[in-house]
């Protein structure tokens, strides 16, 4: 487990993310531009699971939010846990989530939260998460 590097984009990163969601035809060149923006941010940490030969088996993002409450405490948000189809059932997802929690602890977060699909609740509960409140969403169209 380590933070994403630019060369990872062509080593399976996009393929792992395709298993999570429609990538809308995102090209390697476009992904590199997005990566450059992410690297400028101190609040986004993209973590990757690297296997044999440097292939990317999975990816997740830890977003760190500065709060006013808790005396300016930090909250970690784990997002987009994605494991490549060839690596499912091998503990990659769990390792990614543990890495995200570890990074959040390292950065001084007082809690880590995430949203998930109902069918994944058991997976996250086995990792120590608990149901708390309700997530809501509104999609904003891009004009």
C-alpha positions in Angstrom: 0.0 0.0 0.0 1.2 3.4 -0.9 0.1 6.8 -2.3 -0.6 7.0 -6.0 2.2 7.9 -8.3 1.6 9.2 -11.9 3.0 6.1 -13.6 0.3 4.0 -11.8 -2.3 5.5 -14.1 -1.1 3.1 -16.8 -0.6 0.1 -14.5 -4.2 -0.7 -13.8 -5.6 2.3 -11.9 -8.3 3.1 -14.5 -9.1 -0.6 -14.9 -9.7 -0.9 -11.1 -11.9 2.2 -11.1 -13.9 0.9 -14.0 -15.0 -2.0 -11.8 -16.5 0.6 -9.4 -18.2 3.0 -11.8 -18.5 4.2 -15.3 -15.4 6.1 -16.2 -17.0 8.0 -19.0 -14.2 7.1 -21.4 -11.5 8.8 -19.3 -8.2 8.6 -21.1 -4.8 8.2 -19.5 -3.9 11.8 -20.6 -7.1 13.2 -18.8 -6.4 11.1 -15.8 -2.9 12.6 -15.5 -4.4 16.1 -15.5 -6.7 15.0 -12.7 -3.8 13.5 -10.8 -1.9 16.8 -11.0 -4.9 18.6 -9.4 -5.1 16.0 -6.7 -1.4 16.3 -5.9 -1.8 20.1 -5.4 -4.5 19.4 -2.7 -3.4 18.7 0.8 -6.8 17.1 1.5 -6.8 14.2 -0.9 -4.8 11.1 -0.5 -5.2 8.4 -3.2 -3.9 5.1 -1.9 -3.2 2.1 -4.1 -2.6 -1.6 -3.6 0.4 -2.6 -5.7 1.1 -6.3 -6.6 3.6 -8.2 -8.7 5.4 -6.0 -11.2 3.9 -2.8 -10.0 0.3 -3.6 -11.2 -2.5 -1.8 -9.4 -4.9 -4.2 -7.7 -7.1 -1.6 -6.1 -7.4 2.0 -5.1 -9.2 4.2 -2.5 -9.2 7.9 -1.7 -9.0 9.5 1.8 -10.4 13.0 1.9 -9.5 15.0 5.0 -11.9 17.6 6.1 -11.0 20.4 8.5 -13.8 21.1 11.0 -14.7 23.9 13.3 -16.2 21.5 15.8 -13.9 19.3 17.9 -11.6 22.3 18.2 -10.7 22.3 14.6 -10.5 18.5 14.4 -10.0 16.5 11.2 -12.4 14.0 9.7 -11.3 11.4 7.2 -13.7 10.4 4.5 -12.9 7.1 2.7 -14.2 7.2 -0.9 -14.2 5.1 -4.0 -12.8 1.8 -2.7 -12.2 -0.1 -6.0 -10.6 -3.5 -6.5 -9.8 -4.8 -10.0 -11.9 -7.8 -11.0 -8.8 -10.1 -11.1 -8.1 -9.3 -7.4 -11.5 -9.6 -5.8 -11.8 -11.9 -2.8 -8.1 -11.7 -2.0 -8.2 -9.1 0.9 -7.3 -6.1 -1.3 -10.4 -4.1 -0.4 -9.8 -4.7 3.4 -6.2 -3.8 3.0 -7.1 -0.6 1.2 -9.6 0.4 3.9 -7.1 -0.4 6.7 -4.6 1.8 4.8 -7.1 4.6 4.6 -7.8 4.4 8.4 -4.0 4.3 9.1 -3.4 7.4 7.0 -6.3 9.1 8.8 -4.7 8.3 12.1 -1.3 9.4 10.9 -2.8 12.8 9.9 -4.6 13.2 13.2 -8.2 12.6 12.2 -10.6 12.0 15.2 -12.9 9.8 13.1 -13.2 8.1 9.7 -16.5 7.9 7.8 -17.7 6.4 4.6 -20.8 5.8 2.6 -21.5 2.4 1.0 -24.2 0.4 -0.8 -26.5 -1.7 1.5 -24.9 -5.0 0.2 -21.5 -3.8 1.5 -22.6 -3.0 5.1 -21.5 -6.4 6.4 -18.0 -6.0 4.9 -17.5 -2.6 6.6 -19.0 -3.8 9.9 -16.5 -6.6 9.9 -13.8 -3.9 9.7 -15.1 -2.1 12.7 -17.4 0.5 11.1 -21.0 0.8 12.4 -24.1 2.3 10.9 -24.5 5.9 11.9 -27.1 8.3 10.6 -28.2 8.3 7.0 -26.4 9.4 3.8 -28.3 11.6 1.4 -27.4 12.6 -2.2 -28.4 15.0 -5.0 -27.0 14.7 -8.4 -26.2 18.0 -10.2 -26.2 17.8 -13.9 -23.2 19.2 -15.7 -24.4 21.7 -18.3 
